[in-house]
């Protein structure tokens, strides 16, 4: 399981298929979109896609209680 965010390693993706999942950031994932990416996709490298998809520009804005949308199957 990842324990840090690689800021310069953005993995390229293909357009997602339009399906999304709505969730609330829990305390376990506060400031850690990489961990949520790992849970959602099995890969931590897609943390930045979650932020961009939700219009979040800074990892420190990824706080507990925040309602977010997670694109599903966007890299397949």
C-alpha positions as CSV (number, residue, x, y, z in Angstrom):
1,X,0.0,0.0,0.0
2,X,1.4,3.4,-0.9
3,X,2.5,5.7,1.9
4,X,3.2,8.9,0.0
5,X,2.0,10.8,-3.1
6,X,4.3,10.9,-6.1
7,X,3.6,14.5,-7.4
8,X,5.5,14.2,-10.6
9,X,4.4,10.7,-11.7
10,X,1.0,11.3,-13.4
11,X,0.0,8.2,-15.3
12,X,-1.8,9.0,-18.6
13,X,-5.3,7.8,-18.9
14,X,-8.1,7.3,-21.5
15,X,-11.4,9.0,-21.2
16,X,-13.6,7.4,-18.6
17,X,-16.8,5.6,-19.6
18,X,-19.2,8.1,-18.0
19,X,-20.0,6.0,-14.9
20,X,-19.3,7.7,-11.5
21,X,-19.6,6.9,-7.8
22,X,-20.4,9.5,-5.2
23,X,-18.7,9.4,-1.8
24,X,-17.6,11.5,1.1
25,X,-13.9,11.7,2.0
26,X,-13.5,9.9,5.3
27,X,-10.9,10.8,8.0
28,X,-8.8,7.9,6.8
29,X,-8.3,9.6,3.4
30,X,-8.0,13.2,4.5
31,X,-5.1,14.7,2.4
32,X,-4.5,11.3,0.9
33,X,-6.2,10.9,-2.5
34,X,-3.5,8.4,-3.3
35,X,-5.0,6.0,-0.8
36,X,-8.5,6.5,-2.2
37,X,-7.2,5.9,-5.7
38,X,-5.7,2.6,-4.4
39,X,-9.0,1.6,-2.9
40,X,-11.0,2.6,-6.0
41,X,-8.7,1.3,-8.8
42,X,-6.1,-0.9,-7.2
43,X,-3.4,1.7,-8.2
44,X,-2.4,4.8,-6.3
45,X,-1.2,6.6,-9.4
46,X,-4.6,7.9,-10.3
47,X,-5.0,10.2,-7.3
48,X,-4.5,13.3,-9.5
49,X,-7.4,12.3,-11.7
50,X,-9.8,12.2,-8.7
51,X,-8.6,15.7,-7.8
52,X,-8.9,17.1,-11.3
53,X,-12.3,15.5,-11.8
54,X,-13.6,17.2,-8.7
55,X,-11.9,20.6,-9.4
56,X,-9.6,20.3,-6.4
57,X,-6.3,22.0,-7.1
58,X,-4.4,21.2,-3.8
59,X,-4.1,18.0,-1.9
60,X,-4.7,20.0,1.3
61,X,-8.2,20.8,0.1
62,X,-8.9,17.0,0.1
63,X,-10.5,17.0,3.6
64,X,-12.7,14.7,5.6
65,X,-16.4,15.4,5.0
66,X,-15.9,16.6,1.4
67,X,-18.4,15.2,-1.1
68,X,-16.6,14.0,-4.2
69,X,-17.3,12.1,-7.4
70,X,-15.1,9.2,-8.4
71,X,-15.0,8.4,-12.1
72,X,-15.2,4.6,-12.7
73,X,-13.4,2.6,-15.3
74,X,-11.8,5.8,-16.7
75,X,-8.4,4.1,-17.4
76,X,-9.5,0.9,-19.0
